Amino acid sequence: MLIKPHVKSTILKNQSIVYIPTIPKNMVIIQDNNEQKPYKFTECKSIIKSIDCGDYTIQGYEDQIVIERKEINDFYGSITHGRDRFDKMWERCKGAEFKGLLIEAKEEEVYCPCMSWSGINPNSVYGSIVGFEIKNNVHVYCNTKEMCRQRLINWLVKFYREKEKKEKM
């Protein structure tokens, strides 16, 4: 069942709220050229180029906002055998004002690795996520690929608007 409320750009669908804000005309999303399965953006301008840290950022604010995207198995690999590399990536972007981690899986899947091949203890997953949030000031969001793409756009638009507002003051 699809319900269209009175708020423009909002759709309630299967108990998920989908909101894509109006995207500023001058905002350009940068996707890292190493991104294996990049998001597609039809709502706004995007370019592909090398990024020092993360998978997505905004042109002009590359050192200030960093978003890392992980599929669930890639995430599990990043908190086990790839942990050193993952920690070094967060260390490199320590100076960014906003850091986000998108995990493309529903939260119950992420916190229950017994549903996958990984064999990771659920406490390790939970501890790793909380550690990233506290130690690296990383905002973590888990959901489907499309919901993660929408959260990415929302984070980028909000960050861009706040920076533009401050620059005009």
DSSP file (Angstrom, degrees, kcal/mol; ACC not computed):
  #  RESIDUE AA STRUCTURE BP1 BP2  ACC     N-H-->O    O-->H-N    N-H-->O    O-->H-N    TCO  KAPPA ALPHA  PHI   PSI    X-CA   Y-CA   Z-CA
    1    1 A M              0   0    0      0, 0.0    13,-0.9     0, 0.0     2,-0.5   0.000 360.0 360.0 360.0 134.2    0.0    0.0    0.0
    2    2 A L  E     -A   13   0A   0     11,-0.1     2,-0.5    12,-0.1    11,-0.2  -0.948 360.0-169.2-113.9 124.4    1.3    3.4   -1.0
    3    3 A I  E     -A   12   0A   0      9,-1.9     9,-2.1    -2,-0.5     0, 0.0  -0.957   7.7-158.5-115.4 126.9    0.2    6.5    1.0
    4    4 A K        -     0   0    0     -2,-0.5     7,-0.1     7,-0.2     4,-0.1  -0.892  15.4-161.1-104.9 105.9    1.0   10.0   -0.2
    5    5 A P        -     0   0    0      0, 0.0     5,-0.2     0, 0.0     7,-0.0  -0.172  34.4 -98.9 -75.9 177.8    0.9   12.5    2.6
    6    6 A H  S    S+     0   0    0      2,-0.1     2,-0.4     0, 0.0    -2,-0.0   0.696  94.5  99.1 -72.1 -20.0    0.5   16.2    2.2
    7    7 A V  S >  S-     0   0    0      1,-0.1     3,-1.4     2,-0.1     2,-0.0  -0.558  81.0-119.2 -74.3 124.2    4.2   16.8    2.6
    8    8 A K  T 3  S+     0   0    0     -2,-0.4     3,-0.1     1,-0.2    -1,-0.1  -0.349  93.2  16.1 -62.6 141.5    5.9   17.3   -0.8
    9    9 A S  T 3  S+     0   0    0      1,-0.2    11,-1.1    10,-0.1     2,-0.5   0.523  99.4 114.2  74.0   9.6    8.6   14.7   -1.6
   10   10 A T  E <   + B   0  19A   0     -3,-1.4     2,-0.4    -5,-0.2    -1,-0.2  -0.937  38.3 177.1-114.3 133.6    7.6   12.3    1.1
   11   11 A I  E     - B   0  18A   0      7,-1.7     7,-2.2    -2,-0.5     2,-0.6  -0.999  20.6-147.3-133.0 131.5    6.2    8.9    0.4
   12   12 A L  E     +AB   3  17A   0     -9,-2.1    -9,-1.9    -2,-0.4     2,-0.4  -0.889  30.1 166.2 -97.0 121.2    5.2    6.3    3.0
   13   13 A K  E >   -AB   2  16A   0      3,-2.4     3,-1.9    -2,-0.6   -11,-0.1  -0.969  64.5 -19.9-142.1 120.6    5.9    2.9    1.5
   14   14 A N  T 3  S-     0   0    0    -13,-0.9     3,-0.1    -2,-0.4    -1,-0.1   0.891 124.8 -54.3  48.6  46.3    6.0   -0.4    3.4
   15   15 A Q  T 3  S+     0   0    0      1,-0.2     2,-0.4     0, 0.0    -1,-0.3   0.648 114.8 116.7  64.3  18.2    6.6    1.4    6.7
   16   16 A S  E <   -B   13   0A   0     -3,-1.9    -3,-2.4     2,-0.0     2,-0.6  -0.940  59.9-139.2-113.8 139.0    9.6    3.3    5.3
   17   17 A I  E     -B   12   0A   0     -2,-0.4     2,-0.6    -5,-0.2    -5,-0.2  -0.861  16.3-163.9 -97.4 125.4    9.7    7.0    5.0
   18   18 A V  E     +B   11   0A   0     -7,-2.2    -7,-1.7    -2,-0.6     2,-0.4  -0.939  14.8 168.7-110.6 120.4   11.3    8.1    1.7
   19   19 A Y  E     +B   10   0A   0     -2,-0.6    -9,-0.2    -9,-0.2   135,-0.1  -0.946  13.0 178.9-137.1 115.5   12.3   11.7    1.6
   20   20 A I        -     0   0    0    -11,-1.1     3,-0.1    -2,-0.4   131,-0.1  -0.959  25.2-145.3-111.8 112.6   14.5   13.3   -1.1
   21   21 A P        -     0   0    0      0, 0.0     2,-0.3     0, 0.0   -12,-0.1  -0.206  34.1 -80.6 -71.2 166.1   15.0   17.0   -0.4
   22   22 A T        -     0   0    0      1,-0.1    21,-0.0   135,-0.0     0, 0.0  -0.539  52.9-132.7 -64.4 127.5   15.2   19.6   -3.1
   23   23 A I        -     0   0    0     -2,-0.3    -1,-0.1    20,-0.2   134,-0.0  -0.734  17.8-112.4 -92.8 127.6   18.8   19.4   -4.2
   24   24 A P    >   -     0   0    0      0, 0.0     3,-1.2     0, 0.0    -1,-0.1  -0.281  22.7-128.1 -57.0 139.2   20.8   22.7   -4.5
   25   25 A K  T 3  S+     0   0    0      1,-0.3    20,-0.1    19,-0.1    -2,-0.0   0.816 105.6  48.0 -60.2 -33.8   21.6   23.4   -8.1
   26   26 A N  T 3  S+     0   0    0      2,-0.0     2,-0.3    19,-0.0    -1,-0.3   0.536  84.9 109.6 -88.1  -6.3   25.3   23.9   -7.5
   27   27 A M    <   -     0   0    0     -3,-1.2    18,-0.6    31,-0.0     2,-0.5  -0.551  46.1-172.9 -76.6 130.1   25.8   20.8   -5.4
   28   28 A V  E     -c   45   0B   0     -2,-0.3    31,-2.9    31,-0.3     2,-0.4  -0.987  14.8-143.0-125.2 123.4   27.9   18.1   -7.1
   29   29 A I  E     -cD  46  58B   0     16,-2.4    18,-2.6    -2,-0.5     2,-0.5  -0.676  12.4-149.8 -83.1 134.7   28.3   14.6   -5.6
   30   30 A I  E     -cD  47  57B   0     27,-2.5    27,-1.7    -2,-0.4     2,-0.4  -0.925   8.1-163.5-106.5 128.9   31.7   13.0   -6.0
   31   31 A Q  E     -cD  48  56B   0     16,-2.9    18,-2.3    -2,-0.5    25,-0.2  -0.916  28.2-111.8-107.5 135.7   31.9    9.2   -6.2
   32   32 A D  E >   -c   49   0B   0     23,-2.8     3,-1.7    -2,-0.4    18,-0.3  -0.413  18.8-131.0 -65.6 139.6   35.3    7.6   -5.7
   33   33 A N  T 3  S+     0   0    0     16,-1.0    -1,-0.1     1,-0.3    17,-0.1   0.617 106.3  59.8 -69.8  -9.9   36.6    6.0   -8.9
   34   34 A N  T 3  S+     0   0    0     15,-0.2     2,-0.3    17,-0.1    -1,-0.3   0.456  72.8 124.7 -92.3  -2.3   37.3    2.8   -6.9
   35   35 A E    <   -     0   0    0     -3,-1.7    -4,-0.0     1,-0.2    20,-0.0  -0.429  49.1-158.4 -63.0 121.0   33.6    2.4   -5.9
   36   36 A Q  S    S+     0   0    0     -2,-0.3    -1,-0.2     1,-0.3    -3,-0.0   0.905  83.6  16.6 -72.1 -44.5   32.7   -1.1   -7.1
   37   37 A K  S    S-     0   0    0      0, 0.0    -1,-0.3     0, 0.0    -2,-0.0  -0.640  87.4-166.3-129.6  73.2   28.9   -0.7   -7.2
   38   38 A P        -     0   0    0      0, 0.0     2,-0.1     0, 0.0    -7,-0.0  -0.182  22.9-108.4 -66.3 152.2   28.3    3.0   -7.2
   39   39 A Y        -     0   0    0      1,-0.0     2,-0.5   110,-0.0   107,-0.0  -0.412  29.1-126.9 -70.4 153.3   24.9    4.6   -6.6
   40   40 A K        -     0   0    0     -2,-0.1     2,-0.6     6,-0.0    -1,-0.0  -0.900  18.9-158.5-104.0 134.2   23.2    6.2   -9.6
   41   41 A F        +     0   0    0     -2,-0.5     5,-0.1     1,-0.1   -12,-0.0  -0.934  27.1 158.5-118.0 110.4   22.0    9.8   -9.1
   42   42 A T  S    S+     0   0    0     -2,-0.6    -1,-0.1     1,-0.1     3,-0.0   0.598  75.0  62.3 -98.7 -16.4   19.2   11.0  -11.4
   43   43 A E  S    S+     0   0    0      2,-0.0     2,-0.3     1,-0.0   -20,-0.2   0.667 113.0  10.8 -82.5 -17.9   18.2   13.8   -9.0
   44   44 A C  S    S-     0   0    0    -15,-0.0     2,-0.2   -16,-0.0   -16,-0.1  -0.922  85.9 -76.3-154.3 172.2   21.5   15.7   -9.1
   45   45 A K  E     +c   28   0B   0    -18,-0.6   -16,-2.4    -2,-0.3     2,-0.3  -0.525  46.8 174.1 -76.3 142.2   24.9   16.2  -10.7
   46   46 A S  E     -c   29   0B   0    -18,-0.2     2,-0.3    -2,-0.2   -16,-0.2  -0.994  12.4-166.2-147.3 151.3   27.6   13.7   -9.9
   47   47 A I  E     -c   30   0B   0    -18,-2.6   -16,-2.9    -2,-0.3     2,-0.5  -0.925  17.6-131.0-132.3 158.9   31.2   13.0  -11.0
   48   48 A I  E     +c   31   0B   0     -2,-0.3     2,-0.3   -18,-0.2   -16,-0.2  -0.955  45.3 128.8-113.9 125.2   33.6   10.1  -10.6
   49   49 A K  E     -c   32   0B   0    -18,-2.3   -16,-1.0    -2,-0.5     2,-0.2  -0.961  61.4 -66.8-160.8 172.6   37.1   10.8   -9.5
   50   50 A S        -     0   0    0     -2,-0.3     2,-0.4   -18,-0.3   -18,-0.1  -0.483  44.6-165.2 -71.1 132.6   39.7    9.7   -6.9
   51   51 A I        -     0   0    0     -2,-0.2     3,-0.1     3,-0.2   -17,-0.1  -0.963  18.6-143.3-118.7 137.2   38.8   10.6   -3.3
   52   52 A D  S    S+     0   0    0     -2,-0.4     2,-0.4     1,-0.2    -1,-0.1   0.837  87.1  21.8 -66.2 -33.4   41.4   10.4   -0.5
   53   53 A C  S    S-     0   0    0      9,-0.2    14,-0.2    39,-0.1    -1,-0.2  -0.990 112.9 -10.3-143.8 127.5   38.9    9.1    2.0
   54   54 A G  S    S-     0   0    0     -2,-0.4    14,-0.3    12,-0.1    -3,-0.2  -0.215  75.7 -85.9  83.4-173.7   35.6    7.3    1.7
   55   55 A D  S    S+     0   0    0     12,-2.8   -23,-2.8     1,-0.2     2,-0.3   0.651 100.5  32.4-109.5 -23.8   33.4    6.6   -1.3
   56   56 A Y  E     +DE  31  67B   0     11,-2.0    11,-2.0   -25,-0.2     2,-0.3  -0.985  58.6 142.9-140.5 147.3   31.2    9.8   -1.5
   57   57 A T  E     -D   30   0B   0    -27,-1.7   -27,-2.5    -2,-0.3     2,-0.4  -0.883  45.1 -91.2-159.7-170.9   31.7   13.5   -0.8
   58   58 A I  E >   -D   29   0B   0      7,-0.3     3,-2.4    -2,-0.3   -29,-0.2  -0.957  41.6-105.4-119.5 136.3   30.7   16.9   -2.1
   59   59 A Q  T 3  S+     0   0    0    -31,-2.9   -31,-0.3    -2,-0.4   -30,-0.0  -0.376 110.2  20.8 -59.0 129.6   32.7   18.9   -4.6
   60   60 A G  T 3  S+     0   0    0     -2,-0.1    -1,-0.3   -33,-0.1     3,-0.1   0.175 122.7  60.4  95.0 -16.2   34.3   21.8   -2.7
   61   61 A Y    X>  +     0   0    0     -3,-2.4     3,-2.1     1,-0.1     4,-1.6  -0.006  59.4 131.6-129.4  27.0   34.0   20.0    0.6
   62   62 A E  T 34 S+     0   0    0      1,-0.3    -9,-0.2     2,-0.2    -1,-0.1   0.792  78.1  43.4 -55.7 -33.3   36.0   16.9    0.0
   63   63 A D  T 34 S+     0   0    0      1,-0.1    -1,-0.3    -3,-0.1     3,-0.1   0.450 114.0  52.8 -92.2   0.6   38.0   17.1    3.2
   64   64 A Q  T <4 S+     0   0    0     -3,-2.1    34,-2.1     1,-0.3    33,-1.0   0.687 109.1  37.6-109.8 -23.5   34.9   18.0    5.3
   65   65 A I  E  <  + f   0  98B   0     -4,-1.6     2,-0.4    32,-0.2    -7,-0.3  -0.991  61.4 178.5-135.8 128.4   32.4   15.3    4.6
   66   66 A V  E     - f   0  99B   0     32,-2.5    34,-2.6    -2,-0.4     2,-0.5  -0.993   4.3-175.1-132.5 125.4   33.2   11.6    4.1
   67   67 A I  E     -Ef  56 100B   0    -11,-2.0   -12,-2.8    -2,-0.4   -11,-2.0  -0.987   6.4-163.6-123.8 126.1   30.7    8.8    3.4
   68   68 A E  E     - f   0 101B   0     32,-3.0    34,-3.0    -2,-0.5     2,-0.4  -0.899   6.6-156.3-107.0 135.7   31.8    5.2    3.2
   69   69 A R  E     + f   0 102B   0     -2,-0.4     2,-0.4    32,-0.2    34,-0.2  -0.936  13.7 178.4-114.8 134.5   29.5    2.6    1.7
   70   70 A K  E     - f   0 103B   0     32,-2.7    34,-3.1    -2,-0.4     2,-0.2  -0.998  24.7-140.4-136.5 134.2   29.6   -1.1    2.5
   71   71 A E  E  >  - f   0 104B   0     -2,-0.4     4,-2.6    32,-0.2     5,-0.2  -0.553  44.7-101.3 -77.1 160.3   27.7   -4.2    1.4
   72   72 A I  H  > S+     0   0    0     32,-0.8     4,-2.5     1,-0.2     5,-0.2   0.884 121.0  45.7 -58.0 -45.7   27.1   -6.5    4.4
   73   73 A N  H  > S+     0   0    0      1,-0.2     4,-2.1     2,-0.2    -1,-0.2   0.873 113.5  50.7 -67.2 -35.1   29.9   -9.0    3.5
   74   74 A D  H  > S+     0   0    0      2,-0.2     4,-2.0     1,-0.2    -1,-0.2   0.892 109.8  51.2 -65.7 -40.0   32.3   -6.2    2.7
   75   75 A F  H  X S+     0   0    0     -4,-2.6     4,-1.3     2,-0.2    -2,-0.2   0.942 108.7  50.0 -62.2 -47.6   31.5   -4.7    6.1
   76   76 A Y  H  < S+     0   0    0     -4,-2.5     3,-0.4     1,-0.2     4,-0.4   0.903 111.3  49.7 -58.2 -40.9   32.1   -8.0    7.9
   77   77 A G  H ><>S+     0   0    0     -4,-2.1     5,-2.9     1,-0.2     3,-0.8   0.864 107.3  55.7 -63.7 -35.3   35.4   -8.3    6.1
   78   78 A S  H 3<5S+     0   0    0     -4,-2.0     8,-0.3     1,-0.2    -1,-0.2   0.730 109.7  44.9 -71.5 -22.0   36.3   -4.7    7.2
   79   79 A I  T 3<5S+     0   0    0     -4,-1.3    -1,-0.2    -3,-0.4    -2,-0.2   0.399 124.7  30.5-102.5   3.7   35.8   -5.5   10.8
   80   80 A T  T X 5S+     0   0    0     -3,-0.8     3,-1.6    -4,-0.4     4,-0.3   0.366 133.6   2.1-120.4-102.1   37.7   -8.8   10.8
   81   81 A H  T 3 5S+     0   0    0      1,-0.3     3,-0.2    -5,-0.1    -3,-0.2   0.715 136.7  46.4 -67.5 -20.3   40.6   -9.5    8.4
   82   82 A G  T 3><S+     0   0    0     -5,-2.9     4,-2.3    -6,-0.2    -1,-0.3   0.170  78.3 112.8-103.5  17.5   40.5   -6.0    6.9
   83   83 A R  H <> S+     0   0    0     -3,-1.6     4,-2.9     1,-0.2     5,-0.2   0.885  72.9  52.1 -60.7 -44.2   40.2   -4.2   10.3
   84   84 A D  H  > S+     0   0    0     -4,-0.3     4,-2.3    -3,-0.2    -1,-0.2   0.932 112.4  46.1 -59.2 -46.4   43.6   -2.5   10.1
   85   85 A R  H  > S+     0   0    0      2,-0.2     4,-1.9     1,-0.2    -1,-0.2   0.908 113.8  48.8 -62.3 -43.3   42.9   -1.0    6.7
   86   86 A F  H  X S+     0   0    0     -4,-2.3     4,-1.9    -8,-0.3    -2,-0.2   0.915 111.5  49.0 -65.0 -44.2   39.5    0.1    7.7
   87   87 A D  H  X S+     0   0    0     -4,-2.9     4,-2.1     1,-0.2    -1,-0.2   0.890 109.9  52.3 -62.3 -39.7   40.8    1.8   10.9
   88   88 A K  H  X S+     0   0    0     -4,-2.3     4,-2.4    -5,-0.2    -1,-0.2   0.868 105.7  54.9 -65.3 -35.9   43.5    3.6    8.9
   89   89 A M  H  X S+     0   0    0     -4,-1.9     4,-1.3     2,-0.2    -1,-0.2   0.934 110.0  45.5 -62.2 -45.4   40.9    4.9    6.5
   90   90 A W  H  < S+     0   0    0     -4,-1.9    -2,-0.2     1,-0.2    -1,-0.2   0.865 111.0  54.0 -66.4 -34.6   38.9    6.4    9.4
   91   91 A E  H >< S+     0   0    0     -4,-2.1     3,-1.5     1,-0.2    -1,-0.2   0.902 104.7  54.7 -64.2 -40.8   42.2    7.8   10.9
   92   92 A R  H 3< S+     0   0    0     -4,-2.4     3,-0.4     1,-0.3    -1,-0.2   0.825 111.9  43.7 -61.9 -31.6   43.0    9.5    7.5
   93   93 A C  T >< S+     0   0    0     -4,-1.3     3,-1.7     1,-0.2    -1,-0.3   0.089  76.1 121.0-103.3  25.2   39.7   11.3    7.5
   94   94 A K  T <  S+     0   0    0     -3,-1.5    -1,-0.2     1,-0.3    -2,-0.1   0.812  70.6  56.9 -56.2 -33.8   39.8   12.3   11.2
   95   95 A G  T 3  S+     0   0    0     -3,-0.4    -1,-0.3    -4,-0.2    -2,-0.1   0.550  79.4 113.6 -79.8  -6.7   39.6   16.0   10.4
   96   96 A A    <   -     0   0    0     -3,-1.7   -32,-0.2     1,-0.1   -31,-0.2  -0.386  63.8-141.9 -66.9 141.7   36.3   15.7    8.5
   97   97 A E  S    S+     0   0    0    -33,-1.0     2,-0.4     1,-0.2   -32,-0.2   0.857  87.8  30.1 -70.9 -35.8   33.4   17.5   10.1
   98   98 A F  E     +f   65   0B   0    -34,-2.1   -32,-2.5     2,-0.0     2,-0.4  -0.990  64.9 179.5-131.8 129.6   30.9   14.7    9.1
   99   99 A K  E     -fg  66 138B   0     38,-0.6    40,-2.9    -2,-0.4     2,-0.4  -0.996   7.5-176.5-128.3 132.0   31.7   11.0    8.6
  100  100 A G  E     -fg  67 139B   0    -34,-2.6   -32,-3.0    -2,-0.4     2,-0.5  -0.968  14.6-159.8-130.7 146.3   29.0    8.5    7.7
  101  101 A L  E     -fg  68 140B   0     38,-3.1    40,-2.6    -2,-0.4     2,-0.5  -0.982   9.1-163.7-124.2 117.6   29.0    4.7    7.2
  102  102 A L  E     -fg  69 141B   0    -34,-3.0   -32,-2.7    -2,-0.5     2,-0.6  -0.893   2.1-167.4-100.8 125.0   26.2    3.2    5.1
  103  103 A I  E     -fg  70 142B   0     38,-2.9     2,-2.1    -2,-0.5    40,-2.0  -0.958  18.1-139.7-114.9 116.3   25.8   -0.6    5.5
  104  104 A E  E    S+fg  71 143B   0    -34,-3.1   -32,-0.8    -2,-0.6     2,-0.3  -0.486  70.6  77.0 -81.5  77.5   23.6   -2.0    2.8
  105  105 A A  S    S-     0   0    0     -2,-2.1    -2,-0.1    38,-1.0    39,-0.1  -0.901  89.0 -88.2-171.2 151.1   21.6   -4.5    4.9
  106  106 A K    >>  -     0   0    0     -2,-0.3     4,-2.1     1,-0.1     3,-1.0  -0.359  44.0-112.4 -63.8 149.1   18.7   -4.3    7.3
  107  107 A E  H 3> S+     0   0    0     35,-0.4     4,-2.5     1,-0.3     5,-0.2   0.862 116.8  56.0 -54.4 -41.1   19.8   -3.7   10.9
  108  108 A E  H 34 S+     0   0    0      1,-0.2    -1,-0.3     2,-0.2     4,-0.3   0.823 108.6  48.7 -64.9 -29.2   18.7   -7.1   12.1
  109  109 A E  H X4 S+     0   0    0     -3,-1.0     3,-0.7     2,-0.2     6,-0.3   0.903 111.0  49.8 -72.2 -42.6   20.9   -8.7    9.3
  110  110 A V  H 3< S+     0   0    0     -4,-2.1    -2,-0.2     1,-0.2    -3,-0.1   0.921 114.4  43.5 -62.3 -45.1   23.9   -6.6   10.3
  111  111 A Y  T 3< S+     0   0    0     -4,-2.5    -1,-0.2     1,-0.2    -2,-0.2   0.455 111.2  58.0 -83.8   0.1   23.6   -7.5   14.0
  112  112 A C    X   +     0   0    0     -3,-0.7     3,-2.2    -4,-0.3    -1,-0.2  -0.598  57.0 166.3-127.0  72.2   22.9  -11.2   13.3
  113  113 A P  G >   +     0   0    0      0, 0.0     3,-2.2     0, 0.0     6,-0.6   0.624  64.7  85.0 -64.3 -10.0   25.9  -12.4   11.3
  114  114 A C  G 3  S+     0   0    0      1,-0.3    -5,-0.1     4,-0.1     7,-0.0   0.711  80.6  64.9 -62.7 -17.1   24.7  -16.0   12.0
  115  115 A M  G <  S+     0   0    0     -3,-2.2    -1,-0.3    -6,-0.3     2,-0.2   0.542 104.8  52.6 -80.3  -6.7   22.5  -15.4    9.0
  116  116 A S  S <  S-     0   0    0     -3,-2.2     3,-0.4    -4,-0.1   -43,-0.0  -0.563  95.6-102.3-118.8-177.4   25.7  -15.2    6.8
  117  117 A W  S    S+     0   0    0     -2,-0.2    -3,-0.1     1,-0.2    -2,-0.0   0.569  94.6  95.7 -76.8 -11.6   28.8  -17.2    6.1
  118  118 A S        -     0   0    0     -5,-0.3    -1,-0.2     1,-0.1    -4,-0.1   0.799  68.0-154.0 -61.6 -39.0   30.9  -14.9    8.3
  119  119 A G        +     0   0    0     -6,-0.6     2,-0.2    -3,-0.4    -1,-0.1   0.649  39.5 153.1  71.8  13.1   30.9  -16.8   11.6
  120  120 A I        -     0   0    0     -7,-0.2    -1,-0.2     1,-0.1    -4,-0.1  -0.510  51.8-111.5 -76.3 142.6   31.4  -13.4   13.4
  121  121 A N    >>  -     0   0    0     -2,-0.2     4,-1.5     1,-0.1     3,-1.0  -0.586  20.6-131.9 -70.6 131.5   30.2  -13.1   16.9
  122  122 A P  H 3> S+     0   0    0      0, 0.0     4,-2.6     0, 0.0     5,-0.2   0.830 107.5  59.7 -55.2 -32.8   27.2  -10.7   17.1
  123  123 A N  H 3> S+     0   0    0      1,-0.2     4,-2.7     2,-0.2     5,-0.2   0.854 102.4  52.7 -64.4 -33.6   28.9   -9.0   20.1
  124  124 A S  H <> S+     0   0    0     -3,-1.0     4,-2.3     2,-0.2    -1,-0.2   0.896 109.6  48.4 -67.3 -40.5   31.9   -8.2   17.9
  125  125 A V  H  X S+     0   0    0     -4,-1.5     4,-2.4     2,-0.2    -2,-0.2   0.958 114.6  44.7 -63.0 -50.3   29.7   -6.6   15.2
  126  126 A Y  H  X S+     0   0    0     -4,-2.6     4,-2.5     1,-0.2     5,-0.2   0.926 114.3  49.1 -60.5 -46.1   27.9   -4.5   17.8
  127  127 A G  H  X S+     0   0    0     -4,-2.7     4,-2.2     1,-0.2    -1,-0.2   0.872 110.4  51.4 -62.4 -37.9   31.1   -3.5   19.5
  128  128 A S  H  X S+     0   0    0     -4,-2.3     4,-2.4     2,-0.2    -1,-0.2   0.927 111.1  46.9 -65.3 -45.0   32.7   -2.6   16.2
  129  129 A I  H  X S+     0   0    0     -4,-2.4     4,-2.2     2,-0.2    -2,-0.2   0.938 114.1  46.4 -64.5 -46.5   29.8   -0.3   15.2
  130  130 A V  H  X S+     0   0    0     -4,-2.5     4,-2.6     1,-0.2     5,-0.3   0.895 111.4  54.0 -62.5 -38.7   29.7    1.4   18.6
  131  131 A G  H  X>S+     0   0    0     -4,-2.2     4,-2.7    -5,-0.2     5,-0.6   0.910 108.1  48.4 -61.4 -43.2   33.4    1.8   18.5
  132  132 A F  H  X5S+     0   0    0     -4,-2.4     4,-1.3     1,-0.2     6,-1.2   0.916 112.7  49.8 -62.3 -41.8   33.3    3.5   15.1
  133  133 A E  H  <5S+     0   0    0     -4,-2.2     4,-0.5     4,-0.2    -2,-0.2   0.925 122.3  30.6 -63.4 -45.0   30.6    5.8   16.3
  134  134 A I  H  <5S+     0   0    0     -4,-2.6    -2,-0.2     3,-0.2    -3,-0.2   0.955 125.1  40.2 -81.4 -52.9   32.4    6.8   19.5
  135  135 A K  H  <5S+     0   0    0     -4,-2.7    -3,-0.2    -5,-0.3    -2,-0.1   0.885 132.2  23.8 -66.9 -40.4   36.1    6.6   18.5
  136  136 A N  S  <<S-     0   0    0     -4,-1.3    -1,-0.2    -5,-0.6    -3,-0.2   0.383  99.5-121.9-109.3   2.8   35.8    8.1   15.0
  137  137 A N        +     0   0    0     -4,-0.5   -38,-0.6    -6,-0.2     2,-0.4   0.932  54.0 165.4  54.5  49.3   32.5   10.1   15.4
  138  138 A V  E     -g   99   0B   0     -6,-1.2     2,-0.6    -9,-0.1   -38,-0.2  -0.833  36.3-138.7-102.4 131.7   31.0    8.1   12.6
  139  139 A H  E     -g  100   0B   0    -40,-2.9   -38,-3.1    -2,-0.4     2,-0.5  -0.792  23.7-156.6 -85.9 124.3   27.2    8.2   11.9
  140  140 A V  E     +g  101   0B   0     -2,-0.6     2,-0.4   -40,-0.2   -38,-0.2  -0.889  14.4 179.5-110.4 132.6   26.2    4.6   11.0
  141  141 A Y  E     -g  102   0B   0    -40,-2.6   -38,-2.9    -2,-0.5     2,-0.5  -0.997   6.0-168.2-133.5 128.7   23.1    3.8    9.0
  142  142 A C  E     +g  103   0B   0     -2,-0.4   -35,-0.4   -40,-0.2     2,-0.3  -0.964  33.9 104.0-117.8 129.5   21.9    0.3    8.0
  143  143 A N  E     -g  104   0B   0    -40,-2.0   -38,-1.0    -2,-0.5    -2,-0.1  -0.962  68.9 -43.0-175.8-171.1   19.2   -0.4    5.5
  144  144 A T     >  -     0   0    0     -2,-0.3     4,-2.5   -40,-0.2     5,-0.2  -0.170  61.3-102.1 -65.3 165.4   18.5   -1.6    1.9
  145  145 A K  H  > S+     0   0    0      1,-0.2     4,-2.3     2,-0.2     5,-0.1   0.916 122.9  47.4 -56.6 -45.7   20.7   -0.3   -0.9
  146  146 A E  H  > S+     0   0    0      1,-0.2     4,-2.2     2,-0.2    -1,-0.2   0.903 111.9  48.8 -66.5 -40.7   18.0    2.2   -2.0
  147  147 A M  H  > S+     0   0    0      2,-0.2     4,-2.3     1,-0.2    -1,-0.2   0.874 111.2  51.1 -67.4 -35.2   17.4    3.5    1.5
  148  148 A C  H  X S+     0   0    0     -4,-2.5     4,-2.7     2,-0.2    -2,-0.2   0.906 108.5  51.9 -65.4 -41.2   21.1    3.9    2.0
  149  149 A R  H  X S+     0   0    0     -4,-2.3     4,-2.2    -5,-0.2    -2,-0.2   0.915 111.0  47.9 -59.7 -43.0   21.3    5.9   -1.3
  150  150 A Q  H  X S+     0   0    0     -4,-2.2     4,-2.4     2,-0.2    -2,-0.2   0.894 110.8  50.1 -66.8 -39.3   18.5    8.1    0.0
  151  151 A R  H  X S+     0   0    0     -4,-2.3     4,-3.0     2,-0.2     5,-0.2   0.910 108.6  54.2 -64.3 -40.9   20.2    8.7    3.3
  152  152 A L  H  X S+     0   0    0     -4,-2.7     4,-2.7     2,-0.2    -2,-0.2   0.942 109.2  47.1 -55.8 -49.7   23.4    9.6    1.5
  153  153 A I  H  X S+     0   0    0     -4,-2.2     4,-2.9     1,-0.2     5,-0.3   0.924 112.4  50.1 -60.2 -44.8   21.6   12.2   -0.5
  154  154 A N  H  X S+     0   0    0     -4,-2.4     4,-2.5     2,-0.2     5,-0.2   0.926 111.7  47.5 -60.9 -45.6   19.9   13.6    2.6
  155  155 A W  H  X S+     0   0    0     -4,-3.0     4,-2.5     1,-0.2     5,-0.2   0.944 115.0  46.1 -59.1 -47.9   23.3   13.8    4.5
  156  156 A L  H  X S+     0   0    0     -4,-2.7     4,-2.7    -5,-0.2    -2,-0.2   0.915 113.8  47.3 -64.3 -44.5   25.0   15.5    1.6
  157  157 A V  H  X S+     0   0    0     -4,-2.9     4,-2.7    -5,-0.2     5,-0.2   0.934 113.8  47.2 -63.6 -46.6   22.2   18.0    1.0
  158  158 A K  H  X S+     0   0    0     -4,-2.5     4,-2.3    -5,-0.3    -2,-0.2   0.924 114.3  47.0 -62.0 -44.5   21.9   18.9    4.6
  159  159 A F  H  X S+     0   0    0     -4,-2.5     4,-2.4    -5,-0.2     5,-0.2   0.940 113.0  49.4 -61.1 -47.6   25.7   19.3    5.0
  160  160 A Y  H  X S+     0   0    0     -4,-2.7     4,-2.7     1,-0.2     5,-0.2   0.919 111.4  48.6 -59.3 -46.5   25.9   21.4    1.8
  161  161 A R  H  X S+     0   0    0     -4,-2.7     4,-2.5     1,-0.2    -1,-0.2   0.910 111.2  49.9 -62.6 -42.2   23.1   23.7    2.8
  162  162 A E  H  X S+     0   0    0     -4,-2.3     4,-2.1    -5,-0.2    -1,-0.2   0.916 112.9  46.5 -63.1 -42.6   24.6   24.3    6.3
  163  163 A K  H  X S+     0   0    0     -4,-2.4     4,-2.2     2,-0.2    -2,-0.2   0.917 113.2  48.7 -65.8 -43.3   28.0   25.1    4.8
  164  164 A E  H  X S+     0   0    0     -4,-2.7     4,-1.4     1,-0.2    -2,-0.2   0.887 110.5  51.7 -64.2 -38.7   26.5   27.4    2.2
  165  165 A K  H  X S+     0   0    0     -4,-2.5     4,-0.7    -5,-0.2    -1,-0.2   0.918 110.7  47.9 -63.3 -43.9   24.4   29.2    4.9
  166  166 A K  H >< S+     0   0    0     -4,-2.1     3,-0.6     1,-0.2    -2,-0.2   0.875 108.9  54.0 -65.0 -38.2   27.5   29.7    7.0
  167  167 A E  H 3< S+     0   0    0     -4,-2.2    -1,-0.2     1,-0.2    -2,-0.2   0.804 105.5  53.4 -68.1 -28.4   29.5   31.1    4.1
  168  168 A K  H 3<        0   0    0     -4,-1.4    -1,-0.2     1,-0.2    -2,-0.2   0.677 360.0 360.0 -78.4 -17.7   26.8   33.7    3.3
  169  169 A M    <<        0   0    0     -4,-0.7    -1,-0.2    -3,-0.6    -2,-0.2   0.482 360.0 360.0 -73.8 360.0   26.9   35.0    6.9
